[in-house]
Amino acid sequence: MVSSKLLEIVRDIRNLSLSEQQWLLENLVNQIKSKAQQPSKFNDSAFLKSQLQEMAQDPEVQAEIAAIDEEFAIAELDGL
């Protein structure tokens, strides 16, 4: 279903001049092409795996995990 906001945009576009509509169309096409060409690093499992490995080896991350484990140790005794 098309949102009311999108329908409002369509109505506004109809009120533009032909040259303004052409400019808008070219601008949208360029934006879409640009987004399509940019691979998302979050869809790259190798990238994510390497980032997780780096984090696991980071002493600051290890210290934070240890602090969190210590903070929740009492809850673990309760079976939570």
PyMOL Python script that loads the backbone (N, CA, C, O; Angstrom):
from pymol import cmd

cmd.read_pdbstr("""\
ATOM      1  N   MET A   1       0.836  -1.182   0.000  1.00  0.00           N
ATOM      2  CA  MET A   1       0.000   0.000   0.000  1.00  0.00           C
ATOM      3  C   MET A   1       0.882   1.246   0.000  1.00  0.00           C
ATOM      4  O   MET A   1       1.902   1.291   0.688  1.00  0.00           O
ATOM      5  N   VAL A   2       0.497   2.224  -0.749  1.00  0.00           N
ATOM      6  CA  VAL A   2       1.256   3.463  -0.888  1.00  0.00           C
ATOM      7  C   VAL A   2       0.878   4.403   0.260  1.00  0.00           C
ATOM      8  O   VAL A   2      -0.298   4.590   0.572  1.00  0.00           O
ATOM      9  N   SER A   3       1.906   4.986   0.875  1.00  0.00           N
ATOM     10  CA  SER A   3       1.650   5.874   2.000  1.00  0.00           C
ATOM     11  C   SER A   3       1.073   7.211   1.531  1.00  0.00           C
ATOM     12  O   SER A   3       1.226   7.604   0.374  1.00  0.00           O
ATOM     13  N   SER A   4       0.411   7.892   2.454  1.00  0.00           N
ATOM     14  CA  SER A   4      -0.152   9.199   2.118  1.00  0.00           C
ATOM     15  C   SER A   4       0.959  10.200   1.806  1.00  0.00           C
ATOM     16  O   SER A   4       0.783  11.093   0.977  1.00  0.00           O
ATOM     17  N   LYS A   5       2.089  10.047   2.467  1.00  0.00           N
ATOM     18  CA  LYS A   5       3.228  10.936   2.216  1.00  0.00           C
ATOM     19  C   LYS A   5       3.722  10.765   0.779  1.00  0.00           C
ATOM     20  O   LYS A   5       4.039  11.743   0.102  1.00  0.00           O
ATOM     21  N   LEU A   6       3.783   9.529   0.328  1.00  0.00           N
ATOM     22  CA  LEU A   6       4.232   9.272  -1.040  1.00  0.00           C
ATOM     23  C   LEU A   6       3.240   9.831  -2.058  1.00  0.00           C
ATOM     24  O   LEU A   6       3.648  10.388  -3.077  1.00  0.00           O
ATOM     25  N   LEU A   7       1.962   9.690  -1.795  1.00  0.00           N
ATOM     26  CA  LEU A   7       0.951  10.261  -2.691  1.00  0.00           C
ATOM     27  C   LEU A   7       1.056  11.782  -2.746  1.00  0.00           C
ATOM     28  O   LEU A   7       0.846  12.394  -3.793  1.00  0.00           O
ATOM     29  N   GLU A   8       1.379  12.374  -1.614  1.00  0.00           N
ATOM     30  CA  GLU A   8       1.571  13.838  -1.557  1.00  0.00           C
ATOM     31  C   GLU A   8       2.765  14.248  -2.418  1.00  0.00           C
ATOM     32  O   GLU A   8       2.716  15.261  -3.114  1.00  0.00           O
ATOM     33  N   ILE A   9       3.825  13.466  -2.367  1.00  0.00           N
ATOM     34  CA  ILE A   9       5.010  13.751  -3.174  1.00  0.00           C
ATOM     35  C   ILE A   9       4.668  13.655  -4.656  1.00  0.00           C
ATOM     36  O   ILE A   9       5.094  14.493  -5.452  1.00  0.00           O
ATOM     37  N   VAL A  10       3.906  12.640  -5.024  1.00  0.00           N
ATOM     38  CA  VAL A  10       3.505  12.476  -6.425  1.00  0.00           C
ATOM     39  C   VAL A  10       2.703  13.692  -6.895  1.00  0.00           C
ATOM     40  O   VAL A  10       2.920  14.196  -7.997  1.00  0.00           O
ATOM     41  N   ARG A  11       1.789  14.154  -6.063  1.00  0.00           N
ATOM     42  CA  ARG A  11       1.007  15.346  -6.428  1.00  0.00           C
ATOM     43  C   ARG A  11       1.916  16.563  -6.594  1.00  0.00           C
ATOM     44  O   ARG A  11       1.736  17.358  -7.516  1.00  0.00           O
ATOM     45  N   ASP A  12       2.885  16.701  -5.706  1.00  0.00           N
ATOM     46  CA  ASP A  12       3.814  17.828  -5.801  1.00  0.00           C
ATOM     47  C   ASP A  12       4.644  17.759  -7.078  1.00  0.00           C
ATOM     48  O   ASP A  12       4.912  18.779  -7.713  1.00  0.00           O
ATOM     49  N   ILE A  13       5.048  16.547  -7.445  1.00  0.00           N
ATOM     50  CA  ILE A  13       5.846  16.379  -8.664  1.00  0.00           C
ATOM     51  C   ILE A  13       5.039  16.786  -9.888  1.00  0.00           C
ATOM     52  O   ILE A  13       5.580  17.386 -10.817  1.00  0.00           O
ATOM     53  N   ARG A  14       3.759  16.466  -9.897  1.00  0.00           N
ATOM     54  CA  ARG A  14       2.916  16.848 -11.027  1.00  0.00           C
ATOM     55  C   ARG A  14       2.857  18.357 -11.206  1.00  0.00           C
ATOM     56  O   ARG A  14       2.652  18.844 -12.318  1.00  0.00           O
ATOM     57  N   ASN A  15       3.033  19.090 -10.133  1.00  0.00           N
ATOM     58  CA  ASN A  15       2.984  20.553 -10.190  1.00  0.00           C
ATOM     59  C   ASN A  15       4.307  21.177 -10.640  1.00  0.00           C
ATOM     60  O   ASN A  15       4.376  22.385 -10.867  1.00  0.00           O
ATOM     61  N   LEU A  16       5.353  20.362 -10.768  1.00  0.00           N
ATOM     62  CA  LEU A  16       6.640  20.882 -11.223  1.00  0.00           C
ATOM     63  C   LEU A  16       6.628  21.064 -12.734  1.00  0.00           C
ATOM     64  O   LEU A  16       5.853  20.429 -13.450  1.00  0.00           O
ATOM     65  N   SER A  17       7.501  21.942 -13.197  1.00  0.00           N
ATOM     66  CA  SER A  17       7.647  22.107 -14.645  1.00  0.00           C
ATOM     67  C   SER A  17       8.350  20.871 -15.217  1.00  0.00           C
ATOM     68  O   SER A  17       8.924  20.070 -14.479  1.00  0.00           O
ATOM     69  N   LEU A  18       8.293  20.736 -16.525  1.00  0.00           N
ATOM     70  CA  LEU A  18       8.939  19.600 -17.175  1.00  0.00           C
ATOM     71  C   LEU A  18      10.432  19.572 -16.873  1.00  0.00           C
ATOM     72  O   LEU A  18      10.980  18.508 -16.585  1.00  0.00           O
ATOM     73  N   SER A  19      11.085  20.701 -16.933  1.00  0.00           N
ATOM     74  CA  SER A  19      12.536  20.738 -16.669  1.00  0.00           C
ATOM     75  C   SER A  19      12.839  20.361 -15.211  1.00  0.00           C
ATOM     76  O   SER A  19      13.842  19.704 -14.930  1.00  0.00           O
ATOM     77  N   GLU A  20      11.974  20.777 -14.299  1.00  0.00           N
ATOM     78  CA  GLU A  20      12.170  20.416 -12.893  1.00  0.00           C
ATOM     79  C   GLU A  20      11.946  18.910 -12.686  1.00  0.00           C
ATOM     80  O   GLU A  20      12.660  18.272 -11.913  1.00  0.00           O
ATOM     81  N   GLN A  21      10.962  18.358 -13.375  1.00  0.00           N
ATOM     82  CA  GLN A  21      10.718  16.925 -13.281  1.00  0.00           C
ATOM     83  C   GLN A  21      11.899  16.135 -13.848  1.00  0.00           C
ATOM     84  O   GLN A  21      12.296  15.116 -13.284  1.00  0.00           O
ATOM     85  N   GLN A  22      12.454  16.607 -14.960  1.00  0.00           N
ATOM     86  CA  GLN A  22      13.610  15.937 -15.550  1.00  0.00           C
ATOM     87  C   GLN A  22      14.804  15.993 -14.606  1.00  0.00           C
ATOM     88  O   GLN A  22      15.512  15.002 -14.426  1.00  0.00           O
ATOM     89  N   TRP A  23      15.020  17.161 -14.006  1.00  0.00           N
ATOM     90  CA  TRP A  23      16.128  17.300 -13.054  1.00  0.00           C
ATOM     91  C   TRP A  23      15.936  16.339 -11.890  1.00  0.00           C
ATOM     92  O   TRP A  23      16.873  15.659 -11.474  1.00  0.00           O
ATOM     93  N   LEU A  24      14.721  16.288 -11.372  1.00  0.00           N
ATOM     94  CA  LEU A  24      14.423  15.408 -10.239  1.00  0.00           C
ATOM     95  C   LEU A  24      14.644  13.946 -10.615  1.00  0.00           C
ATOM     96  O   LEU A  24      15.223  13.186  -9.839  1.00  0.00           O
ATOM     97  N   LEU A  25      14.193  13.557 -11.781  1.00  0.00           N
ATOM     98  CA  LEU A  25      14.350  12.187 -12.247  1.00  0.00           C
ATOM     99  C   LEU A  25      15.828  11.825 -12.364  1.00  0.00           C
ATOM    100  O   LEU A  25      16.244  10.759 -11.910  1.00  0.00           O
ATOM    101  N   GLU A  26      16.615  12.700 -12.965  1.00  0.00           N
ATOM    102  CA  GLU A  26      18.057  12.448 -13.101  1.00  0.00           C
ATOM    103  C   GLU A  26      18.716  12.338 -11.731  1.00  0.00           C
ATOM    104  O   GLU A  26      19.571  11.481 -11.506  1.00  0.00           O
ATOM    105  N   ASN A  27      18.309  13.213 -10.827  1.00  0.00           N
ATOM    106  CA  ASN A  27      18.859  13.191  -9.476  1.00  0.00           C
ATOM    107  C   ASN A  27      18.526  11.873  -8.779  1.00  0.00           C
ATOM    108  O   ASN A  27      19.395  11.274  -8.146  1.00  0.00           O
ATOM    109  N   LEU A  28      17.286  11.419  -8.887  1.00  0.00           N
ATOM    110  CA  LEU A  28      16.874  10.154  -8.275  1.00  0.00           C
ATOM    111  C   LEU A  28      17.622   8.969  -8.879  1.00  0.00           C
ATOM    112  O   LEU A  28      18.063   8.075  -8.158  1.00  0.00           O
ATOM    113  N   VAL A  29      17.762   8.967 -10.198  1.00  0.00           N
ATOM    114  CA  VAL A  29      18.481   7.886 -10.864  1.00  0.00           C
ATOM    115  C   VAL A  29      19.920   7.826 -10.364  1.00  0.00           C
ATOM    116  O   VAL A  29      20.430   6.744 -10.076  1.00  0.00           O
ATOM    117  N   ASN A  30      20.571   8.969 -10.260  1.00  0.00           N
ATOM    118  CA  ASN A  30      21.956   9.006  -9.776  1.00  0.00           C
ATOM    119  C   ASN A  30      22.062   8.510  -8.343  1.00  0.00           C
ATOM    120  O   ASN A  30      22.995   7.779  -8.010  1.00  0.00           O
ATOM    121  N   GLN A  31      21.121   8.897  -7.490  1.00  0.00           N
ATOM    122  CA  GLN A  31      21.134   8.438  -6.100  1.00  0.00           C
ATOM    123  C   GLN A  31      20.953   6.932  -6.022  1.00  0.00           C
ATOM    124  O   GLN A  31      21.646   6.253  -5.263  1.00  0.00           O
ATOM    125  N   ILE A  32      20.025   6.415  -6.805  1.00  0.00           N
ATOM    126  CA  ILE A  32      19.754   4.976  -6.789  1.00  0.00           C
ATOM    127  C   ILE A  32      20.964   4.198  -7.305  1.00  0.00           C
ATOM    128  O   ILE A  32      21.339   3.180  -6.722  1.00  0.00           O
ATOM    129  N   LYS A  33      21.578   4.669  -8.393  1.00  0.00           N
ATOM    130  CA  LYS A  33      22.772   4.008  -8.924  1.00  0.00           C
ATOM    131  C   LYS A  33      23.894   4.011  -7.892  1.00  0.00           C
ATOM    132  O   LYS A  33      24.582   3.008  -7.705  1.00  0.00           O
ATOM    133  N   SER A  34      24.067   5.130  -7.235  1.00  0.00           N
ATOM    134  CA  SER A  34      25.122   5.252  -6.236  1.00  0.00           C
ATOM    135  C   SER A  34      24.900   4.284  -5.081  1.00  0.00           C
ATOM    136  O   SER A  34      25.834   3.619  -4.633  1.00  0.00           O
ATOM    137  N   LYS A  35      23.668   4.206  -4.604  1.00  0.00           N
ATOM    138  CA  LYS A  35      23.370   3.283  -3.503  1.00  0.00           C
ATOM    139  C   LYS A  35      23.516   1.831  -3.931  1.00  0.00           C
ATOM    140  O   LYS A  35      23.981   1.002  -3.149  1.00  0.00           O
ATOM    141  N   ALA A  36      23.131   1.517  -5.146  1.00  0.00           N
ATOM    142  CA  ALA A  36      23.208   0.144  -5.640  1.00  0.00           C
ATOM    143  C   ALA A  36      24.654  -0.305  -5.808  1.00  0.00           C
ATOM    144  O   ALA A  36      24.954  -1.492  -5.674  1.00  0.00           O
ATOM    145  N   GLN A  37      25.549   0.629  -6.099  1.00  0.00           N
ATOM    146  CA  GLN A  37      26.949   0.290  -6.334  1.00  0.00           C
ATOM    147  C   GLN A  37      27.742   0.183  -5.042  1.00  0.00           C
ATOM    148  O   GLN A  37      28.835  -0.385  -5.035  1.00  0.00           O
ATOM    149  N   GLN A  38      27.215   0.716  -3.956  1.00  0.00           N
ATOM    150  CA  GLN A  38      27.925   0.675  -2.684  1.00  0.00           C
ATOM    151  C   GLN A  38      27.573  -0.613  -1.946  1.00  0.00           C
ATOM    152  O   GLN A  38      26.473  -0.745  -1.411  1.00  0.00           O
ATOM    153  N   PRO A  39      28.497  -1.550  -1.918  1.00  0.00           N
ATOM    154  CA  PRO A  39      28.197  -2.773  -1.171  1.00  0.00           C
ATOM    155  C   PRO A  39      28.147  -2.463   0.323  1.00  0.00           C
ATOM    156  O   PRO A  39      28.980  -1.723   0.847  1.00  0.00           O
ATOM    157  N   SER A  40      27.201  -3.017   0.966  1.00  0.00           N
ATOM    158  CA  SER A  40      27.071  -2.801   2.403  1.00  0.00           C
ATOM    159  C   SER A  40      28.066  -3.689   3.129  1.00  0.00           C
ATOM    160  O   SER A  40      28.056  -4.909   2.959  1.00  0.00           O
ATOM    161  N   LYS A  41      28.920  -3.085   3.931  1.00  0.00           N
ATOM    162  CA  LYS A  41      29.908  -3.877   4.657  1.00  0.00           C
ATOM    163  C   LYS A  41      29.237  -4.782   5.681  1.00  0.00           C
ATOM    164  O   LYS A  41      29.842  -5.752   6.139  1.00  0.00           O
ATOM    165  N   PHE A  42      27.995  -4.478   6.043  1.00  0.00           N
ATOM    166  CA  PHE A  42      27.300  -5.312   7.010  1.00  0.00           C
ATOM    167  C   PHE A  42      26.713  -6.560   6.360  1.00  0.00           C
ATOM    168  O   PHE A  42      26.285  -7.474   7.064  1.00  0.00           O
ATOM    169  N   ASN A  43      26.684  -6.614   5.031  1.00  0.00           N
ATOM    170  CA  ASN A  43      26.256  -7.816   4.317  1.00  0.00           C
ATOM    171  C   ASN A  43      27.444  -8.692   3.971  1.00  0.00           C
ATOM    172  O   ASN A  43      27.275  -9.786   3.432  1.00  0.00           O
ATOM    173  N   ASP A  44      28.643  -8.222   4.276  1.00  0.00           N
ATOM    174  CA  ASP A  44      29.873  -8.943   3.975  1.00  0.00           C
ATOM    175  C   ASP A  44      30.265  -9.776   5.195  1.00  0.00           C
ATOM    176  O   ASP A  44      30.819  -9.251   6.161  1.00  0.00           O
ATOM    177  N   SER A  45      29.975 -11.073   5.142  1.00  0.00           N
ATOM    178  CA  SER A  45      30.223 -11.925   6.311  1.00  0.00           C
ATOM    179  C   SER A  45      31.709 -12.009   6.648  1.00  0.00           C
ATOM    180  O   SER A  45      32.062 -12.122   7.822  1.00  0.00           O
ATOM    181  N   ALA A  46      32.574 -11.956   5.658  1.00  0.00           N
ATOM    182  CA  ALA A  46      34.014 -11.996   5.926  1.00  0.00           C
ATOM    183  C   ALA A  46      34.442 -10.749   6.694  1.00  0.00           C
ATOM    184  O   ALA A  46      35.260 -10.829   7.611  1.00  0.00           O
ATOM    185  N   PHE A  47      33.889  -9.601   6.318  1.00  0.00           N
ATOM    186  CA  PHE A  47      34.204  -8.358   7.024  1.00  0.00           C
ATOM    187  C   PHE A  47      33.735  -8.441   8.475  1.00  0.00           C
ATOM    188  O   PHE A  47      34.476  -8.098   9.396  1.00  0.00           O
ATOM    189  N   LEU A  48      32.500  -8.899   8.668  1.00  0.00           N
ATOM    190  CA  LEU A  48      31.960  -9.004  10.029  1.00  0.00           C
ATOM    191  C   LEU A  48      32.763  -9.987  10.873  1.00  0.00           C
ATOM    192  O   LEU A  48      33.036  -9.727  12.045  1.00  0.00           O
ATOM    193  N   LYS A  49      33.139 -11.108  10.279  1.00  0.00           N
ATOM    194  CA  LYS A  49      33.920 -12.100  11.012  1.00  0.00           C
ATOM    195  C   LYS A  49      35.270 -11.524  11.436  1.00  0.00           C
ATOM    196  O   LYS A  49      35.712 -11.740  12.565  1.00  0.00           O
ATOM    197  N   SER A  50      35.918 -10.800  10.544  1.00  0.00           N
ATOM    198  CA  SER A  50      37.221 -10.206  10.886  1.00  0.00           C
ATOM    199  C   SER A  50      37.070  -9.150  11.979  1.00  0.00           C
ATOM    200  O   SER A  50      37.931  -9.027  12.850  1.00  0.00           O
ATOM    201  N   GLN A  51      35.978  -8.389  11.933  1.00  0.00           N
ATOM    202  CA  GLN A  51      35.734  -7.379  12.966  1.00  0.00           C
ATOM    203  C   GLN A  51      35.490  -8.030  14.330  1.00  0.00           C
ATOM    204  O   GLN A  51      35.980  -7.545  15.350  1.00  0.00           O
ATOM    205  N   LEU A  52      34.737  -9.121  14.342  1.00  0.00           N
ATOM    206  CA  LEU A  52      34.476  -9.837  15.594  1.00  0.00           C
ATOM    207  C   LEU A  52      35.756 -10.453  16.157  1.00  0.00           C
ATOM    208  O   LEU A  52      35.970 -10.458  17.370  1.00  0.00           O
ATOM    209  N   GLN A  53      36.607 -10.970  15.267  1.00  0.00           N
ATOM    210  CA  GLN A  53      37.882 -11.534  15.722  1.00  0.00           C
ATOM    211  C   GLN A  53      38.766 -10.455  16.336  1.00  0.00           C
ATOM    212  O   GLN A  53      39.406 -10.682  17.362  1.00  0.00           O
ATOM    213  N   GLU A  54      38.800  -9.292  15.715  1.00  0.00           N
ATOM    214  CA  GLU A  54      39.576  -8.180  16.262  1.00  0.00           C
ATOM    215  C   GLU A  54      39.049  -7.765  17.624  1.00  0.00           C
ATOM    216  O   GLU A  54      39.823  -7.520  18.550  1.00  0.00           O
ATOM    217  N   MET A  55      37.720  -7.687  17.745  1.00  0.00           N
ATOM    218  CA  MET A  55      37.125  -7.302  19.026  1.00  0.00           C
ATOM    219  C   MET A  55      37.445  -8.332  20.109  1.00  0.00           C
ATOM    220  O   MET A  55      37.733  -7.968  21.249  1.00  0.00           O
ATOM    221  N   ALA A  56      37.395  -9.611  19.754  1.00  0.00           N
ATOM    222  CA  ALA A  56      37.652 -10.675  20.726  1.00  0.00           C
ATOM    223  C   ALA A  56      39.086 -10.625  21.244  1.00  0.00           C
ATOM    224  O   ALA A  56      39.353 -11.054  22.366  1.00  0.00           O
ATOM    225  N   GLN A  57      40.001 -10.112  20.445  1.00  0.00           N
ATOM    226  CA  GLN A  57      41.402 -10.031  20.843  1.00  0.00           C
ATOM    227  C   GLN A  57      41.759  -8.700  21.501  1.00  0.00           C
ATOM    228  O   GLN A  57      42.869  -8.540  22.008  1.00  0.00           O
ATOM    229  N   ASP A  58      40.837  -7.752  21.499  1.00  0.00           N
ATOM    230  CA  ASP A  58      41.088  -6.422  22.055  1.00  0.00           C
ATOM    231  C   ASP A  58      41.052  -6.485  23.580  1.00  0.00           C
ATOM    232  O   ASP A  58      40.037  -6.887  24.150  1.00  0.00           O
ATOM    233  N   PRO A  59      42.146  -6.094  24.260  1.00  0.00           N
ATOM    234  CA  PRO A  59      42.189  -6.150  25.722  1.00  0.00           C
ATOM    235  C   PRO A  59      41.095  -5.304  26.392  1.00  0.00           C
ATOM    236  O   PRO A  59      40.583  -5.687  27.443  1.00  0.00           O
ATOM    237  N   GLU A  60      40.741  -4.182  25.806  1.00  0.00           N
ATOM    238  CA  GLU A  60      39.692  -3.350  26.391  1.00  0.00           C
ATOM    239  C   GLU A  60      38.335  -4.038  26.321  1.00  0.00           C
ATOM    240  O   GLU A  60      37.544  -3.967  27.261  1.00  0.00           O
ATOM    241  N   VAL A  61      38.074  -4.701  25.206  1.00  0.00           N
ATOM    242  CA  VAL A  61      36.817  -5.440  25.062  1.00  0.00           C
ATOM    243  C   VAL A  61      36.810  -6.611  26.035  1.00  0.00           C
ATOM    244  O   VAL A  61      35.793  -6.874  26.676  1.00  0.00           O
ATOM    245  N   GLN A  62      37.923  -7.311  26.153  1.00  0.00           N
ATOM    246  CA  GLN A  62      38.015  -8.427  27.081  1.00  0.00           C
ATOM    247  C   GLN A  62      37.784  -7.958  28.525  1.00  0.00           C
ATOM    248  O   GLN A  62      37.106  -8.636  29.299  1.00  0.00           O
ATOM    249  N   ALA A  63      38.343  -6.809  28.880  1.00  0.00           N
ATOM    250  CA  ALA A  63      38.153  -6.271  30.230  1.00  0.00           C
ATOM    251  C   ALA A  63      36.691  -5.909  30.467  1.00  0.00           C
ATOM    252  O   ALA A  63      36.158  -6.150  31.551  1.00  0.00           O
ATOM    253  N   GLU A  64      36.052  -5.342  29.478  1.00  0.00           N
ATOM    254  CA  GLU A  64      34.628  -4.972  29.614  1.00  0.00           C
ATOM    255  C   GLU A  64      33.756  -6.213  29.762  1.00  0.00           C
ATOM    256  O   GLU A  64      32.819  -6.221  30.560  1.00  0.00           O
ATOM    257  N   ILE A  65      34.056  -7.252  29.004  1.00  0.00           N
ATOM    258  CA  ILE A  65      33.300  -8.504  29.116  1.00  0.00           C
ATOM    259  C   ILE A  65      33.496  -9.110  30.499  1.00  0.00           C
ATOM    260  O   ILE A  65      32.542  -9.605  31.099  1.00  0.00           O
ATOM    261  N   ALA A  66      34.720  -9.077  31.007  1.00  0.00           N
ATOM    262  CA  ALA A  66      34.991  -9.599  32.346  1.00  0.00           C
ATOM    263  C   ALA A  66      34.215  -8.817  33.399  1.00  0.00           C
ATOM    264  O   ALA A  66      33.675  -9.404  34.337  1.00  0.00           O
ATOM    265  N   ALA A  67      34.156  -7.491  33.250  1.00  0.00           N
ATOM    266  CA  ALA A  67      33.413  -6.655  34.195  1.00  0.00           C
ATOM    267  C   ALA A  67      31.920  -6.966  34.144  1.00  0.00           C
ATOM    268  O   ALA A  67      31.262  -7.012  35.184  1.00  0.00           O
ATOM    269  N   ILE A  68      31.390  -7.175  32.968  1.00  0.00           N
ATOM    270  CA  ILE A  68      29.971  -7.526  32.818  1.00  0.00           C
ATOM    271  C   ILE A  68      29.701  -8.893  33.441  1.00  0.00           C
ATOM    272  O   ILE A  68      28.701  -9.078  34.134  1.00  0.00           O
ATOM    273  N   ASP A  69      30.603  -9.856  33.190  1.00  0.00           N
ATOM    274  CA  ASP A  69      30.448 -11.188  33.784  1.00  0.00           C
ATOM    275  C   ASP A  69      30.434 -11.112  35.304  1.00  0.00           C
ATOM    276  O   ASP A  69      29.641 -11.781  35.966  1.00  0.00           O
ATOM    277  N   GLU A  70      31.323 -10.286  35.844  1.00  0.00           N
ATOM    278  CA  GLU A  70      31.402 -10.131  37.301  1.00  0.00           C
ATOM    279  C   GLU A  70      30.126  -9.489  37.850  1.00  0.00           C
ATOM    280  O   GLU A  70      29.614  -9.888  38.895  1.00  0.00           O
ATOM    281  N   GLU A  71      29.632  -8.497  37.131  1.00  0.00           N
ATOM    282  CA  GLU A  71      28.425  -7.794  37.571  1.00  0.00           C
ATOM    283  C   GLU A  71      27.212  -8.725  37.606  1.00  0.00           C
ATOM    284  O   GLU A  71      26.347  -8.580  38.471  1.00  0.00           O
ATOM    285  N   PHE A  72      27.143  -9.669  36.682  1.00  0.00           N
ATOM    286  CA  PHE A  72      25.989 -10.565  36.607  1.00  0.00           C
ATOM    287  C   PHE A  72      26.221 -11.918  37.267  1.00  0.00           C
ATOM    288  O   PHE A  72      25.368 -12.801  37.179  1.00  0.00           O
ATOM    289  N   ALA A  73      27.358 -12.091  37.926  1.00  0.00           N
ATOM    290  CA  ALA A  73      27.673 -13.374  38.569  1.00  0.00           C
ATOM    291  C   ALA A  73      26.620 -13.733  39.617  1.00  0.00           C
ATOM    292  O   ALA A  73      26.253 -14.901  39.745  1.00  0.00           O
ATOM    293  N   ILE A  74      26.137 -12.755  40.356  1.00  0.00           N
ATOM    294  CA  ILE A  74      25.124 -13.008  41.393  1.00  0.00           C
ATOM    295  C   ILE A  74      23.833 -13.519  40.758  1.00  0.00           C
ATOM    296  O   ILE A  74      23.196 -14.429  41.288  1.00  0.00           O
ATOM    297  N   ALA A  75      23.455 -12.946  39.644  1.00  0.00           N
ATOM    298  CA  ALA A  75      22.227 -13.379  38.966  1.00  0.00           C
ATOM    299  C   ALA A  75      22.371 -14.813  38.465  1.00  0.00           C
ATOM    300  O   ALA A  75      21.392 -15.560  38.440  1.00  0.00           O
ATOM    301  N   GLU A  76      23.563 -15.199  38.072  1.00  0.00           N
ATOM    302  CA  GLU A  76      23.773 -16.567  37.592  1.00  0.00           C
ATOM    303  C   GLU A  76      23.527 -17.571  38.723  1.00  0.00           C
ATOM    304  O   GLU A  76      23.057 -18.682  38.474  1.00  0.00           O
ATOM    305  N   LEU A  77      23.841 -17.185  39.959  1.00  0.00           N
ATOM    306  CA  LEU A  77      23.607 -18.084  41.089  1.00  0.00           C
ATOM    307  C   LEU A  77      22.119 -18.315  41.310  1.00  0.00           C
ATOM    308  O   LEU A  77      21.710 -19.355  41.827  1.00  0.00           O
ATOM    309  N   ASP A  78      21.315 -17.335  40.912  1.00  0.00           N
ATOM    310  CA  ASP A  78      19.858 -17.455  41.037  1.00  0.00           C
ATOM    311  C   ASP A  78      19.252 -18.202  39.851  1.00  0.00           C
ATOM    312  O   ASP A  78      18.047 -18.447  39.819  1.00  0.00           O
ATOM    313  N   GLY A  79      20.069 -18.553  38.900  1.00  0.00           N
ATOM    314  CA  GLY A  79      19.576 -19.239  37.714  1.00  0.00           C
ATOM    315  C   GLY A  79      18.986 -18.293  36.682  1.00  0.00           C
ATOM    316  O   GLY A  79      18.272 -18.729  35.778  1.00  0.00           O
ATOM    317  N   LEU A  80      19.275 -17.013  36.805  1.00  0.00           N
ATOM    318  CA  LEU A  80      18.764 -16.028  35.854  1.00  0.00           C
ATOM    319  C   LEU A  80      19.726 -15.909  34.745  1.00  0.00           C
ATOM    320  O   LEU A  80      19.505 -15.131  33.817  1.00  0.00           O
TER     321      LEU A  80
END
""", "prot")
cmd.dss("prot")
cmd.show_as("cartoon", "prot")
cmd.util.cbc("prot")
cmd.orient("prot")
